[in-house]
């Protein structure tokens, strides 16, 4: 089968930079393969997406502002975050379905990721194929792991399956009700949430299959691809480049949009643990605004930097365990300390610990200054060979082309099915 030339594709992602960037990486490859790509994402990503030459369509609200206004969403406190998330989805899903339906007019296929959960319904309404891109195996129900809302890992399969059953029941009120309300507004029938999200479209699970193995019981509409690495043309800031050259490789500390209950606690912890250690530290502010306090001599604060260029220059990376940061650190072969906070971060930390790649992870909101200092020193002293082996494999991987081919195959299959029905 040969792919259809010049497909018109919408790539939709809702969430943080970690949700949007992998789809931009995919978009770059699809564009090189001759397809028209439009990116639909929260409006705070407009300038960045357009700077890469993509057509941009705003989808939903400014996520950076939403998280700044609702910091309790990004904590391990379920009691505080659940009411906020219920209100968010009650407003977001109906709006998302209507906006995405308009964005996808005259589109051949819809590719979605993150919190763009109305995408399968939009594809159903418009009669176009859809592909969901998952950045973590923990998002797919399995006895091999608990739901992403559960922080404990390594439990028996029967316990994990029971937790997934409970997760499904709780998800109906948070996601199922607003989604079915939105579907009714556009003339679609009500659906069972889990059945709809798992079987209404095909999926690509974009993670390394050796570190994050799949479940043999998973349905055939789930295919594997490796991580989606972006070809980022942005160079390192000249001042940062100079600073890197002036001394030993620093330890990077960055948590993206994650700050926990308080960035003040994190900053105090960092200073207590690491000031006077003799190492250089690079603090990435991220959306959480880390590093507002006066930093010790020899430390540096940046707003952000392209991980692909920066991570190979570091002694270690201290991060939250988000899929994108984890993937880039693995490909760079750099030592890692993972302090998980929410959702898939615990899964990633657990799998890397089992693989012998990182010291035992400690949750971000529980770690002490003594534990953090010890974890960093342990990571730097960790054996090189295991992570170098993973890095060499990932440097040869091409997950973006794998997913691009899957999209082309989906569209060709849909086209042939339409021709057959006309006959």
ABEGO torsion letter per residue (X at the ends): XBBBBGBBBBBBBBEBAAAAAAAAAAAAAAAAAGBBBBBBBBAAAAAAAAAAGBBBBBBEBBAAAAAAABAAABBABAAAAAAAAAAAAAAAAAAAAAAAAAAABGBABBBBBEABAAAAAAAAAAGBBBBBBBABAAABBBAABBBAABABBGBBAAAAAAAAAAAAAAAAAAAAAAAAAAAAAAGBBBBBAAAAAAAABBBBBBBBAAABBBBAABBAABBBBBBBBBBBABBBBAAAAAAAAABBBBBBBBAEABAEABAAAAAAAAAAAABGAGBBBBBBAEAAGBGABBBBBGBBBBABBBAAAAAAABABBBBAGBAAAAAAAAAAGBBBBBBBABEAAAAAAAAAAAAGABBBBBBAAABBAAAAAAAAAAAAABBAAAAAAAAAAAAABBAAAAAAAAAAAAAAAAAAAAAAAAX
